[in-house]
Amino acid sequence: MALHFDEQEFEDRKTRLLGEMKAAKLDAILLFAQESMYWLTGYDTFGFCFFQCMIVEKSGDVSLLTRSADLRQARHTSNVETIVVWEDRAQANPARELRDLLSDRDLLGARIGIEYDTQGLTAFNGRRVDDALSTFATLEDASRIVPNLRAVKSEAEIKYVRKAGKLADDALTAALPLIKQGTDESAILAAMQGAVFEGGGDYPGNEFIIGSGEDALLCRYKSGRRKLTKNDQLTLEWAGVYRHYHVAMMRTALTGKPSERHLELYEAAKSALLACEEAMVPGNTFGDVFDAHAKAMAAADLTRHRLNACGYSLGARFTPSWMDRPMFYAANPAIIEPNMVLFAHMIIADSESGTAMTLGQTYLTTENSPECLSRHNLDLIVG
């Protein structure tokens, strides 16, 4: 089996999950999030774009219902022993086959938790699951159980996180000499993604963000490329990825002579990021970190140009996004704990002047101040 962790690591994770299930009085939990399946068993696939479900019982037994295309994938990448295949055919309803599997597992009338809040369970399939199981068992929304467990990383996970951080740095190193007048965005994107692959990394959970000129104000990927001009702005958001663990970074780089507005926004972004870093300590909440960001932006009269979130947790994630919970937004009561991997991004989009500025990096929380996972400094990049 192609497992990235040893047997004891997986046993420790299962023990933690069973403890949470017991506290929630669940007889079983149905995992639909690919991240949950990967974390618990090592199962590594993009087959969650179709119907699949992992069943974890309070006894510790784990079984997987999936398609034939993922049968060998499950055997090769996971420690799951019981794998049941539902058949692709006209009018197939795998939710009914899930009910039959639960019946075979003697779970009729049980109290069952379900991961509803995931791209691994579409609204269409979620309705079919509810229809199939509503009279079979008592159903509870258990969407937060595994994500909360995943938020605090083990020492084995942190090793992969550090490798991902190195790959993120390597990507920026590859981009720096290309940030100049006349360079095509395609060359920059190819260099950055190539550095991750050459270092043994993986595809990211979502596309790298790259945009220059007017597109530098965007914070999502869009298709289409342009060449950098003499006095230009280029926003980049990317991640080093290793064994699906992400470490993200963000920068707005300039070509030519920086404008006064760019310099103003850069100083504000740096001040806000350092304020977030200072607040990113155990005992504080994720809302406290956002408040530090908001206060710094307000001091620079930039409230109308900032976003309503300034970062999020990172870990082993799958498409369509590398963003994880908890997130930095107002009044989020989630507590910061040691060994969390947190990405803080300062994004300023001044649409009135057409000026963009971003600054972001990933931290590992400790018992005290957080550790930045990048070797690069926060200096403004001017090519």
N, C-alpha and C positions, 0 to 999 in steps of 0.2 A: 504493500500500500504506500502511496505517495503522501504521507502525513508530514506536516511541518512542525508538529509538536510531539512530545513523548506521551506515553500512556498515562503517566501520573498527572500531567497537565490536564488532559481531557477528563480524568477522574475527578480532579479538583473542581473543574468547571461544572461537571454534572452534580457533584455534591452541593455546590452553591445553588444551582438551579432547583434541586429537589428541596432544599431548605426554604426557598422562596415559595415553591408550590405548596409545601406543607403550611406555611404561614397564611397563604391565600386559600387554604382548604380545597385544593384542586386534586382530583384523582388523576388527571392527565392534562397535558397542554399540547395544543396543535401549533407547530411552528411552520409559518409560511414565509418568514423573512429569510432570504438566503444568508444574510449575515449571521442569523441565529444558528442555522444549520452548520455553517462553516465553523463558528466558534465552538459549538458543542461537539462536533464529530469530525471536522476537517472536510466535510463534503463541499466540493469546489466545482461549480457549474454555472452557466448562464441559463440553464433549463428552467429557472423559475419564471421565465416568460410564458411558460405553460403551467398547467396545474400540477403542483406537487405539494406534499405535506409530510412533515416529520412528526411522529407521535412520541411523546415522552410520558411514560407512566410513572406514578409515584413509587412503584417498585424499582425504578431505574431502567426498565426495559425501554429500548428505543427501536422504532420501526419507521420505514420510509415508504411512502406511496409516490411513485413517479412514472415516467414514460419509459418505453423501451430504449429510446435514444440515450437516456441517462443511467441505464442499468450498470453498464461497465464503468461509467464515470463514478458512480456511487461506490462500487466495489473497489475501485482503484484509489480513490481520494479520501475515503472515509472509513471509520471503524464500525459503521452500522452493519449488523449481521442480518436483520430481517428486512428484506427489500421486496416490495410487492409492486408489480407493474400493472397500470391501468391501460387498456387497449384503445388506441386511436381508431375510431370508426365513426360512421354517420350516427348522429344523435347520441354520441357518448356523453355521459354525465359522471365524471370522476368523483363528484361529491357523494353520489350514491355508493360508489365503490369504497370511498372513505368510510361511510357509515357501516358498510359490510365488514371492513377491516376492524373498525372499532368494536363491532359486535363480536367478531372472532376473538378480540382481545378482552372480552368479558367486561365491556365498559358501558353496557346498557344501563341507563339511569344514573350514570356517573356525573360528577361536576367537572366540566371540561373548560379549560381556558383556551382562548383563540387569539392568535396574533392577527388582528384586523388591519392595523395601521402599517401596511407595508405594500410595496409595489409587487410583492410576491402573491398577493391576493387581490385581484381586481374586484370592482364592485359587482360585476357579472358573476364571477365565481363565488364571491362572498354571499350573494343572495342564494346561490344554489347550495352552499354549505349550510346556511341557516335553514333553508327549506328541508334539507335532508336530515338535519340533526335536531331541529327544534322540539320534536316530540320524542326524540331518542334519548336526550341528555339535557342537563342544565348547563347552559352556555354562559361564559363570563368573558369579558374583554380582558385579555392578558397581554396587551400590546407592549406594555412598558417593562415587563419583568426582565427579559433577556437584555434589552438595550441598557437598562440600569446596571446589570451585572457587567456588561461589556465595557462600560464607561471607565472603570478602574482596571488598569492593565497589569498583568503579571510580569515578572522579570523576563520570562521567555518572550512575551509579546514586546516588551520594551527593546529587546535586542533587535527585533525586526523594525521597530519604529526608528531606532537610531540609524539603521541601514537606509530606511526610506528618507530620513533627513539628509544623509550624505548624497543620495541620488537627487534630491531637490536642489541641493547646493551645486551639484555637478551640472544640472540643467541650466542654472543661472550662469555659471562659469562659461558654458558653451555659448550662451546667448550674448554675453557682454561685448565681444569684439564685433558682433554683427549689428549692434544698435548704432546705426549711423545713416546719414543721407544716402539714398539709393538702394538700400537693402530691401528686398521683398519680405513681407511678413512670413511667407512660406518657408524661407530659408531659416528664419529664427525659430519657427515652430518645429521644423524638421530637426534642427540642432538640439533643441531642448528635449523633445520626445526621444530622439536618438540616444541622448546621453543616459536617459533612464533605462532604455532597453539594453544598451551596451553594458550598463552596470548590473545587469541581471534582474532588472525591475519588471513590473507588470504594467498593463494598461490601467489608466486611472478610472475611478468610478464615474467621472464625467469628463468631457472634453476639456483640454487646456483652454483658457480664455486668452485671446489675443485680439487687440484692436488698436488701431492708430488713428490719428486725426479725430474726426467726430466720433468714431467708434470707440475711442479710448474712454468715453464716458459710460460705456456699457459694462455690465458685470455679469454677462452671460456670453457664451460662445455663439457666434453667427458665422455662416459660410461667406466666402468672398475674401480676397486678399488685395492689398495695395502695397506700394513701395513707400518707404519713409522719405519725407521731404526735408528741406534744410532746417527748418525750425518746426519740429513735430513732437507729438506726444504719443507714447506707446504704453498701453496697459497690458500687463501680463499677470495671469493667475495660473499657477501650475502646482503639481504635487509630485514628489518622489513617492514611488509605490513599490513596496516589497512584500511579497506574500500577502498581497491585498491591503497591507497596512499603509496608510497615507500620512505624509507630512507635507502640508501645503505652504506656499509662499505667495506673496503678491507685491508687485511694484508697478509704479508708473515711471517710465524712463523718458528722457528728453533728448532730442538732437538739437545741435546748434546752441543758441543763447537762451537760457531760461527766461521766461517772462516774470515780471514782478508778482503776478497772480500765482504762477506756479510755485514760486519761492514761498509765498505766504501760505499756500495750501500745504506745501511740504512740511513746513514748520508746525502747522496745526496737526497734521497727520502724525508726525513724530511725537509731539507732546501727548496726543491722545493715546497712542500705542504704549508709550512709557507709563501713562497713568493706568491703563488696563493691566499692564505687567505688574505694577505695584499692588493692584487690587486682587491679583490672581493668586491668592494664598488660601490654604485650608481654613475653613470656618466661614469665609465669605461666601456669598451666593453668586450665581451666574448673573443675577440682576444687579449685584454690586459692581461687577465688571462693566456691564453696560452703562451704569450710572456714571462711572469714571470716564467712559468714552463720551457720553452725552454732555457731561460738565465741561470737558475740555473743548468740545466742538462749540458749545454755547459761548465759552470765553473768547473764542475766535470769531464769533458771530456767524457760525456756519451751520446752525441747527437746520435750516431749510435745505441745506445741500448734503446732509448726511443721511444714512439709512437708519431703519428702525431695528436693526440687529447688527452686531459688530463681531460675530464669530460663532464658533461652535466646536463641539468635540470632533475628534478624528479617531479612526481605527480601521479595522478590516471591513471595507465596504465594497458593494457591487453596484453596477449601473442601476438607476440613472444618475446617481449623485454620490460624491464622497462625503457630503455633509452628514454629521451624526448628531445625536442628542446627548446631553443637554446643549442648549444654545444660549448665547448672550443676547438677551432682550430684556426690556423693562419688567421689573417685578418677578423675574423667574426665580422661584424659591430654591431651586436645586443647589445643593451644597458642593463647593469645591473640595475635593479630597486629593491626597497625594496619589501620584501615579496615574493621573489623567493626562491625556494628550489633547491640548486645546489650541485652536487656531484663532488668532485675533487679527481682524482685518479692518483697517481704517479706509473707508471709501468715501471720497468727496467728489461729487459731480456738480460742478457749477455750470448749469445749462445756459445761464444768462450770458456768461462770457465764453462758453465753450471750453472751459478748462477742467481737466481731470487730474486727480491725484489720489494714489492709493499706496498703502504701506501695510504689509502683513507678514507675520511669521508664526511658527508653531512652537509651543512650549510644552515641556513635561513638568507637571506640578510636583513639588517636593513637600517636605515637612515645613519648609519656610518659603523663600522666594522661588519662583519658577525658573527652570533651566531652558534657555533658548536652544532649539535643536538645529540651528543654522550657524555655519562658520562665517557667513557674510555679514557685513555691518549694515547699518540703516542709512548710509549716506545716499543722497540723491544721485541717481545715475544719469549722467549727461554724456552722450556720445558725439 
